[in-house]
Amino acid sequence: MNTFKNKTKKLTRLFSGLSLVLVSMIAFASCSDDDDAVPGTERSPVVLVHGAWQASFAWEQVKDNLVADGYDVTVVNLKGHGEDDTPVSGLSFTGYANQVKEAIASFDKPVILVGHSLGGAVVTQVASEMPAKITKLVYVAGFIPQNGKSVLDYAGMDPGSLLGPVLEFNQDHTLAGLVDPEVNFPKVFIQDGTEEQKQYVLSHYKAEPVAPLATPLKYTPENYNSAGRKYYVFTTMDNAISYPFQQQMATEAGITNTFTIQTGHSPFISKPNELTSILQDIAKD
């Protein structure tokens, strides 16, 4: 009889233990479901900055992809680009940097800051001015001018670029455009794209303000180096900023976290899903 009672007690304890485990598993699963129901709660916001001769339209598909994955995303449209008609006299590199700083300040936690081409120089300046607000700094074929150098300085150092020979300036040198843009703009910026993608980029073509391109950056290497982890996404078929020159800039900046994408200068249009995947990998790194 005692033996039967002992066995009964053991079975009772066993089932009680299993019940606790089961309840715990259900509770854990419930919490996981809740977390999934509120995507992005622990993720850093993403701020995207476009390059020269483009505008916020360039990032539309990547933004949509990231938002669908639960990220808070802001795309900065630099003044004088896209549909913004700010007069050339009202445009400056400092103004561009201030726009990005305002976008970052709108979030209550550090952001992942991404810059393309000219946007690379802008995010370099911004990161050095507010390093504590940058958790990760990402260049997508972006310029990284050293202190005292401008985007135009660096563009002139790239022998592999096809952009220089087709540049033309207006009479007072306040705007820079491309000779025969219908041919040269797609050739330089998205030669790897479909005809539809080329026409999409061409439809947004607009001359570029010169003053911000010619403005030297002013920052201390110490501040820049303290601004989060840094990444570079190389565009290996790039006709605007050559792949070797991108590598040179990344090396000079001490960036060792790198990715490559087999595209021209506009991967956010020619291969937006692939670029999104890279940015998601960086966000999770």
C-alpha positions in Angstrom: 0.0 0.0 0.0 2.8 2.4 0.9 4.5 1.5 -2.3 1.4 2.4 -4.3 1.1 5.8 -2.4 4.7 6.6 -3.1 4.3 5.9 -6.8 1.2 8.1 -6.8 3.1 10.9 -5.1 5.9 10.7 -7.6 3.5 10.7 -10.6 1.7 13.7 -9.1 5.0 15.6 -8.7 6.0 14.6 -12.2 2.8 15.9 -13.8 3.0 19.1 -11.7 6.5 19.7 -13.0 5.4 19.0 -16.6 2.5 21.4 -16.1 4.8 24.2 -15.0 7.1 23.6 -17.9 4.2 23.7 -20.3 2.8 26.9 -18.8 6.2 28.5 -19.0 6.5 27.5 -22.7 3.1 28.9 -23.5 3.9 32.1 -21.7 7.2 32.4 -23.5 5.5 31.8 -26.8 2.9 34.4 -26.0 5.6 37.0 -25.2 7.3 36.1 -28.5 4.1 36.6 -30.4 3.6 40.0 -28.7 7.2 41.0 -29.7 6.4 40.0 -33.3 3.2 42.0 -33.2 5.2 45.2 -32.5 8.0 45.0 -35.0 11.0 47.3 -34.7 10.5 48.0 -31.0 14.2 47.2 -30.2 15.6 48.1 -33.6 17.5 51.2 -34.4 15.8 53.7 -36.7 17.3 54.1 -40.2 18.0 57.5 -41.8 18.8 57.4 -45.6 20.6 60.2 -47.4 20.7 60.3 -51.2 23.5 61.5 -53.5 24.1 64.2 -56.1 21.8 64.4 -59.2 19.2 62.3 -57.3 16.7 62.8 -54.5 14.6 60.9 -52.0 12.9 59.0 -54.8 16.1 56.9 -55.1 15.5 55.2 -51.7 11.7 54.6 -52.1 11.9 50.8 -52.7 14.5 50.2 -50.0 12.5 52.3 -47.6 9.4 50.3 -48.3 11.3 47.0 -47.8 12.7 48.1 -44.5 9.4 49.5 -43.2 7.7 46.2 -44.2 10.3 44.5 -42.0 9.5 46.6 -39.0 12.1 49.4 -39.2 11.4 53.1 -38.6 12.8 54.8 -41.7 13.3 58.4 -42.7 14.6 59.5 -46.1 16.1 63.0 -46.2 15.5 64.9 -49.3 18.3 67.4 -49.5 17.1 70.9 -50.4 17.4 71.8 -54.1 16.8 68.2 -55.1 13.7 66.5 -56.5 10.7 68.7 -56.2 12.3 71.1 -53.8 12.9 74.5 -55.5 15.0 76.2 -52.9 17.1 78.8 -54.8 20.8 78.0 -55.4 21.7 80.9 -53.2 20.0 79.2 -50.2 21.8 75.9 -50.6 24.9 74.9 -48.7 26.8 71.8 -47.4 26.1 73.0 -43.8 22.4 73.2 -44.7 22.4 69.6 -45.9 24.1 68.5 -42.7 21.5 70.3 -40.6 18.7 68.6 -42.5 20.2 65.2 -41.6 20.8 66.2 -38.0 17.2 67.3 -37.7 16.1 63.9 -39.0 18.3 62.1 -36.5 17.1 64.3 -33.6 13.5 63.3 -34.3 14.3 59.8 -32.9 14.8 59.2 -29.2 17.5 56.7 -29.7 20.7 56.3 -31.9 20.1 55.6 -35.6 21.7 53.7 -38.4 22.8 56.5 -40.8 23.2 55.6 -44.5 24.7 57.9 -47.1 25.1 57.4 -50.9 27.6 59.3 -53.0 27.5 63.0 -52.0 25.4 61.7 -49.1 28.4 59.9 -47.9 30.2 63.2 -47.3 27.1 64.6 -45.6 26.8 61.7 -43.1 30.6 61.9 -42.5 30.2 65.5 -41.3 27.0 64.7 -39.3 28.5 61.7 -37.6 31.5 63.7 -36.4 29.1 66.4 -35.0 26.7 64.0 -33.1 28.6 60.7 -32.7 26.5 59.6 -29.7 23.4 59.5 -31.9 24.9 57.2 -34.5 24.9 53.5 -33.7 26.1 52.5 -37.2 27.4 54.5 -40.1 26.9 53.0 -43.6 28.3 54.2 -46.9 26.7 52.9 -50.1 29.2 54.0 -52.8 29.7 57.1 -50.6 32.3 59.7 -50.6 34.4 60.0 -47.4 36.4 63.2 -47.7 39.0 63.7 -45.1 38.9 66.9 -43.0 39.6 69.9 -45.2 38.6 68.2 -48.4 35.4 68.5 -50.5 33.4 66.1 -52.6 34.8 67.9 -55.7 38.3 67.4 -54.4 37.7 63.7 -54.1 35.9 63.3 -57.4 39.0 64.7 -59.1 41.1 62.0 -57.5 39.2 59.1 -59.1 40.7 58.3 -62.5 38.2 55.5 -63.0 35.1 57.7 -62.9 33.3 58.5 -66.1 31.6 61.5 -64.6 34.3 64.2 -64.9 34.5 64.1 -68.7 30.8 64.6 -69.2 30.3 67.4 -66.6 29.3 70.8 -67.7 28.6 74.0 -65.7 26.2 76.8 -66.2 27.5 80.3 -67.0 28.1 81.4 -63.4 29.2 77.9 -62.2 26.5 77.6 -59.7 25.0 74.4 -61.2 26.6 71.3 -62.7 24.9 69.1 -65.2 25.8 66.4 -67.7 26.5 66.8 -71.4 23.7 65.0 -73.3 22.0 63.8 -70.1 19.7 61.4 -71.9 22.8 59.3 -72.9 25.3 60.1 -70.2 23.1 60.2 -67.1 22.0 56.5 -67.3 25.5 55.5 -68.5 27.2 57.0 -65.5 24.6 56.3 -62.8 22.7 53.1 -63.7 24.2 51.4 -66.8 23.3 48.0 -65.3 19.6 48.8 -64.9 16.7 47.8 -67.1 15.4 50.3 -69.6 12.5 51.1 -67.3 14.9 51.8 -64.4 17.1 54.0 -66.6 14.1 56.0 -67.7 12.9 56.3 -64.1 16.3 57.8 -63.0 16.4 60.0 -66.1 12.9 61.3 -65.5 14.2 62.8 -62.2 17.3 64.3 -63.6 18.1 67.8 -62.4 21.3 69.9 -62.4 23.3 69.8 -59.2 24.2 72.8 -57.0 27.9 73.3 -57.0 28.6 75.1 -53.7 27.9 72.1 -51.4 30.0 69.9 -53.6 32.9 72.3 -53.3 32.7 72.9 -49.6 35.5 71.3 -47.5 34.4 69.2 -44.6 35.4 70.3 -41.1 35.7 67.6 -38.4 38.1 66.0 -36.1 39.1 62.4 -36.7 38.6 61.6 -33.0 34.9 62.6 -33.2 34.4 60.7 -36.4 36.0 57.6 -35.1 33.8 57.6 -32.1 30.6 57.5 -34.2 29.4 53.9 -34.0 30.5 51.0 -36.2 31.2 51.8 -39.8 30.4 49.8 -42.9 31.0 50.3 -46.6 28.9 48.7 -49.4 31.0 48.6 -52.6 29.3 48.9 -55.9 31.7 46.9 -58.1 30.4 48.1 -61.5 30.2 51.8 -60.6 30.9 54.4 -63.4 30.5 57.4 -61.1 32.8 56.4 -58.2 35.0 53.6 -59.3 35.3 50.4 -57.2 39.1 50.9 -56.6 38.5 54.4 -55.4 35.7 53.3 -53.1 38.1 50.8 -51.6 40.7 53.5 -51.2 38.4 55.7 -49.3 37.2 52.9 -47.0 40.8 52.0 -46.2 41.7 55.6 -45.5 38.7 55.8 -43.1 39.7 52.6 -41.4 36.5 50.8 -42.4 36.9 47.0 -42.3 33.2 45.9 -42.3 32.5 45.8 -46.0 30.0 44.3 -48.4 29.9 44.2 -52.2 27.0 44.4 -54.6 27.4 43.8 -58.4 25.8 47.0 -59.6 26.5 50.4 -60.9 26.1 53.6 -58.9 22.4 53.1 -58.1 21.9 49.8 -56.4 18.7 51.0 -54.6 17.1 51.1 -58.0 18.7 48.3 -60.0 18.9 45.8 -57.1 16.8 47.2 -54.2 16.0 43.9 -52.6 19.7 42.8 -52.6 20.7 46.2 -51.1 17.9 45.9 -48.5 19.2 42.5 -47.5 22.7 43.9 -46.9 21.3 46.8 -44.8 19.3 44.2 -42.8 22.5 42.2 -42.2 24.3 45.3 -41.0 21.4 46.3 -38.7 21.6 42.9 -37.1 25.4 42.8 -36.9 
